[in-house]
Amino acid sequence: MSKFSFRGGIHPLHDIHGGKSATREKPIRAFLPGSVTIPVNMHLGTPSVPCVKKGERVLLGQVIAEPAGSRGIPVHASVSGEVTAVGPKQSLGRLPVTCITIANDEKDEWAVMQALGDVETATPDKIIARIRDAGICGMGGACFPTHAKMTIPAGKTIDTILLNGAECETFLNADYRLMLEQPKRVVDGLRAAMRAMNVKRGIIAIEDNKMEAVAAMQQGALGREGVEIAVLRTKYPQGGEKQLIEAVLNREVPSGGLPMDVNVVVLNVATAAAITDAVVEGKPCISRVTTVAGAVNDPANLLLRVGTSVADVASACGGYTEEPGKIFMGGSMTGICIPDDSVPMTKANNGIVVLTRKQAELPTESACIRCAKCIDACPVRLDPTRLRSLIDLDKLEEAKKEHVMDCIVCGACSYVCPAKRWLAPAIKDAKERIAEGGK
């Protein structure tokens, strides 16, 4: 069996499973919170506009915020119950955002849903509209509205859909358990996307430390037209879009370009599963599988309703083993550190990693020793130490010429640096400053 890979990368945590052992064998279990606080800006693009008021009763799956802008998607109630607040709350960003809080009445009364039927017989031109109406956005972390990604502009053609099942991030097993336990749901979503976009080839890419998932997906793909399984060598960040395309298809996305520039669309396996729910049952995107790991008493893979607070998730896992030093939404390499555990889950949050105070201690930087380990590790072929020098001198225009905007902020450079230099954080900050200046 051929195994695909890319240049650069690292093996975090010196563990073939990348710190995933605590939850690897834990089946998905559902958790229902007493209330949810749902942000209206869970996707990239203009935030949705609330269309419910405090005191109103809503049904599960009811639209509670309407789309705005060309890439807008609706937001749906993830429980049935009474709206108790509509207003600003702390979420993942720097500033509070508009959120809708609903007290769960535990009845799970569904709103009327519009299904299209079997993925192999549903009308192709209605599938993308159904995905939009279901409020689906990239569930691997990118949050890009899926209907927009699947709408190919004039002059572009797509010959392959890559389904990302690499899940190379540390600690996370959400996608692994999804592929292992619900392979048909994943394959159905891929086939729906293929038919909607008139694409004949769909490839599900999985790392070779997940061979049980490979076997499950191979079984699930039997007899499904155009569906293939690609086995990847385990390496971080194998799940990056450009790295995945390079490894599986030997195509290089140009600097500043998108996967569609090399005739590819990349979707996450959880996104595919959500597509199946939208097409077959008419269900909107109101829940997702999330790995909870680190300093909790019972690490788990939970099916969580959108808007569940991290505090409630921690309680579902037996509470913290000690006072947390840091809590990440996502894995420990690219996850976002949250200010406190009142922050709610969104559609993109595939993991919660809790670190103790000792684990969260920051290393002290020292001078660069010119070892070039950061250059060897960089999957985008950048020179991180050169970029850091330019950033420290506030030479952002020169950093742009050195392709700083191509950095995927995977953190591989910081991880391997013997001097413990804050390379990835400095580059991330520079990218944000450049983007803000461009606006």
N, C-alpha and C positions, 0 to 999 in steps of 0.2 A: 504494500500500500504506500503510495507516494505521500510524503508529508511536506507541506509548504511552509515557507518562512520568508523573512525580510532581513535587510541589512540593519545592524545595530540592535538595540534593545538590551534588556537585562532580565535577571531571574530574581525577583524580590523575595526576601525573607528566607532564602536558602532552603526552600521547601518545594517539592515537586507540585504541591497543591497550593502554594502561595498563601499559606496561612488559612486555608479553607477547611482544614480537617474538622474543626469544631462543629460545622453545620453541614458538611458534605453528605452525611447519611441521614439527615433530618428531613423527613417528608414535609411537604407544604401543609400548613394548618391555618385555618381562618381565624381572624380575630375581629370582633365587632366592638367598637368604642362607644362610650356613652354620649359623645358628641363629636362633631367634626368641624374644623375651621378651614374652609376651602378658599385658597387664593384665586383671583381671577386672572392672574398673569402667569400661568404655569407653562406657557408656550412662548417661543421666540416670535415676537411681533407685537402688535397693539393689544393691550390688555382687554379682556372682554368686559362688557358693561352689565352690572347687576340688573336683574329684572324682577326681583322679589324684594319684599320689605319685611322688617322686623314684625313678628307676630303672625306671619303667614305660614300655613301648613304646606309642606311640599312632599311630593312623592319621590321615591327612589328612581333615579334616572331622569327626573324632570329638569328641563333647562332652567338654571338659576342666574346665568349670565350669558348675554347674547354676543356673538362675534362682532368685532370691529376691524376694519381694514381688510385688504386683499388676502392676508394670511391668517385672518382671525378664525377662531374655532369657539364653539359654545362650551360652557362649563355646566356640568350636571350635578344634581344632588347625589351624594354617595350613601345617604341614608334617608329614610322617610322620617318626618317629624316637623317641629316648629322652628322657624328661623328666629334666633335669639339676638342676632347682631349682624349689621352690615356696616363695615367701616375698616379703618386701617389697623393692621396687626403686623407684628414682626414675622417675617418669613425668611427665605434664604438670602435675600439681597441686603444691601447696606441700610436701606430705608424701609419703613413699614409700607405695606401694600394693602389695597382693598381686599378684604376677605369676607366670606359669608359663613356665619356660624349656625349650625343646625343641631338642636337637641334630638338625639335619636330616640324615637318611640318604640324601636325594636320590632316594628311590624313588617318592615321591608316591603311596603306596598309599592309596586312598580307603576310608573307612568306608562301610557300606551307606547308601544315600540313598533317600529317599522322595519321588518325583516325582508331580505331579498330572496332567501331560500338557500339551497345548496350552492357551494362556491363554484361548482362545475357547471351549473345551469343558470346562475344569476346573470342578468343582463350586464355585460361588461361596462357600458357607459354609465351605469347607475352606481357602480361599486365605489368610485372615487367620491361621489357626492355623499354616499352613505358613510364613508370614512370621515369626511368633513363633519357631517351632522352628528357623528358619534364622539366628536371632540378628541380624536386620536392625534397625539404628537409623539415624537421620537422617545421611546421608553428606555433607551440605552444611556440616556443622560443629555442628549443634545436638545431635546424639546422642540425640534423643528416640526411645524405642522405637516403631518404625513400626506394629506391631500395635495399640499403645495409641492412636496418633493416628488410626488407621483404625476404631477401635471407637467409634461415635458414641453418646453417652449419651442416655437417654430425654428427649424434649422437644426434641432438636436434629435438624435436617435438613441435608443437604449436597446442593447442586445442581451443584457444579463442583469438579473437581480441577485445581489449577494445578501444572504441572510446571516447576520452576525451572531454566532453562538460561541464566539471565542471566550468571552467573559474572563479576560486576562487580569482584571483588577484583583488586588489582594483581598482576602476574606470573603468575597462574594460567591454565592452559589445559587442565586435566584434563577438565572437563566438555565443553569445546569439542571436544577430540580424540575423546572418547567419542561425542558426537553425530555427528561427522563420519565416524567409522570404523564405528560400530555402531548406526545409527539404529533398526534393527528391534528390537534388544534393548531400547532405551529405550521405544519405542512399545508393545511387548508388555507391559512392566512397567506402563505407564499403563493399558492395557486390562484387565490383571488387577486392578488397584486399582479401576477403574471398575466392573467386574463384581462384585467382592467387596462394594462399598459401594452397589451399585445406583444409580450416578451416570451420567447420560446425556451429560454434557459434560466433556471433558478438554482443557485448553489447555496447550500447550508454549510457554513464553515465553522468547525469545532476544533478546539485544541486537543492534543493527544493525551492530556491528563484527565480527559473526560470520555474515555472509551465506552463507558456504559451508555452515555448519551449518544455517542456515535452509533452504537448498535440500535438503540431505540429509534433514532431518526432514520437510519437505514431501513428499518422495518416499516416505519411510518410512511416512507417515500416509495415503497414498492408499488409499482403500477401507476404512479402519478407522473403524468407526462412532463418531461423536461426537468424534473427535480433530481439534483445530484447532491452528494455529500462530499465535502473536502475536509481532509484531516490536516490540521496545522501543527507545527512544532510548538510546544509550549514555550512562550516567551512574551514578556511585556514590552511594549504595548501592542500586541498582536491584534487587539480589537479596534485599533484606530482605523478609520475608514480608508485612508490612503495606504496604510500598511497592509490592510486586508486585501485591497485591490492589487497591490504589488505582489503579495505572496501568492494569491490564488490565480490571478490572471496575467501576471507579469506586465502590467500596464502602469505607467507613472502619471499620476495626476499632476498637471503643470502647476508651477508656483502661482498661487492666487486663484487656482482653478477649483472646480468641483468634480465629483465623481462622474457626473453626466458628460463632462468634457472628454471622458474616455469610454463613453457609452455604457455606464454602469449606474445603478441606483442601489444604495446600501440601506437595508432595514434591519432592525434588531429583532430577535426571535420573540421577545415579549410584545413588540409592536405587531408582529404577524399574528400572534394569538389574539390580540385585541381586535384586529381586522376580522378574524373569524367570528368573534362574538357580535360584531357590528353587522356583518353580512348575513350570517345564519340565523341569529336570534334578534337582531335589531338593538342589542344592548350597547349603550354608550360606555365610554371608558371611565369607570368609577372605582376601580380597584387595581392592584398590581401585587406581584410577589416581591418581597423584600427580605434580604438576609439581615439578621441582627446578630452582631458578633462582638467579641472583645469582652470588656468588663461588665458582663451581665451574667446572672446566675444560670440561665437556661438559654444559650444561643439557639436561634431558630431561623427557619424560613417561613415567613408569615404572608398570608394573603391579606393585605391591608386595604381598607377603604381610603380613598383620597381624602386628605384633611385630618387624618388621625395624628394626634400630637406625638412627638418623640417620647414624652413622659408616659403616655398610655402604652406605647409600644414597649418601653422598658419594663413597665409593670407586667405586661403580657409575657415577658421573658424572666419573670421572677425578681425583677429589680436589679439595681447595680450591685456589683460585688464590693465596691467602695465608691467614695465620691469621685465622679469623673473629672479628669484633667482636661479632656477635649472630647467632643462628639463630632464625628464626621457624617455628613450625608453623602453616601457613596463609599468607595473603597479608600484606603489610607493613602494612595498615591495621588489621585485626582479629586478626592472628595472635598466638599465644602465644609469648613469648620463653622458650626452654628453657635450663636451667642448663649442660648439656653435651651432646655428641652421642651419649651412650650411651642417650638417651631413645628408646623404641620407638614405631613408628608404630601408630596406632589406626584404627578404621573411619572416623573423621571427618576424618582428616588428608588434605586434598586438595592440600596444598602444603608445600614446604620452601623457605624463602628465606634465603639466606646473605648477610649484610652484612659488608663489610670494617670494620676499626676506624674508619677515617675516616667511612664511611657511617653507622656506629653512634653517632657522637658526638651527645650530647644538646644541643639548643640551650638558651641561657640565657633564662629568663623575664624579661619586663619588664612594666611596668604596662599595664593595659588602656587603650586609647585611645578606647573607645566607638565603634568603627567599625561595629558590628553585623554584621560579616561572618559571625560564628558563627551568628547568628540566621537570616540569609538561607540559610545552608548546611544548617541542621538539617532533616532530612527528617521529624521528628516535631513540628516547630513549637514547640520549647522555646526558652528563653532561657539558653544555656549559661553566659554570664558571670554572670547572676543566681544560677544554681545554684551556681557555683563560690564566689561570695561567701558564700552561706549555708553551704556545706560548710566553708569556711575558719573560719567562726564556730561550727562544730559545731552548727548549727541544722538537724538532720536532719529533724525533724518539719515544719518550714517547707518544707524541700526536697521532702518528700513531697507537701505541698499544692501545690507548683509542678510536680508530675508527674515528679519525678526518676526514678521507677521505670519510666516509659515510654521512657526513653532506651535506644536500641539499641546504644550504645557503638560506633558506626561510625567515630568519629574524625574526621568531617568538620569539626567545629568546631575541633579542634586543628590540622588541616591548613591551614585558611585563615587562622588567627589571625596577624596581622603581629607581635604581641607575643610569639609563641611560647609562649603560656600552656598549661599542662598541664590543659586542660579535660576531655578524655575520661578520662584516668587518674584524676583527682580524682572525677569522677562515678561511674566504675566502682567505685572503692573505697567510695564512699558507698552505692551500691546493695548491695554485699556486706555492709557493716556493718548496713544496715537489714534485709536478709534474715536475717542471723545473729540480730539482735535479735528478729525475728518468730518464730524457732524457739525 
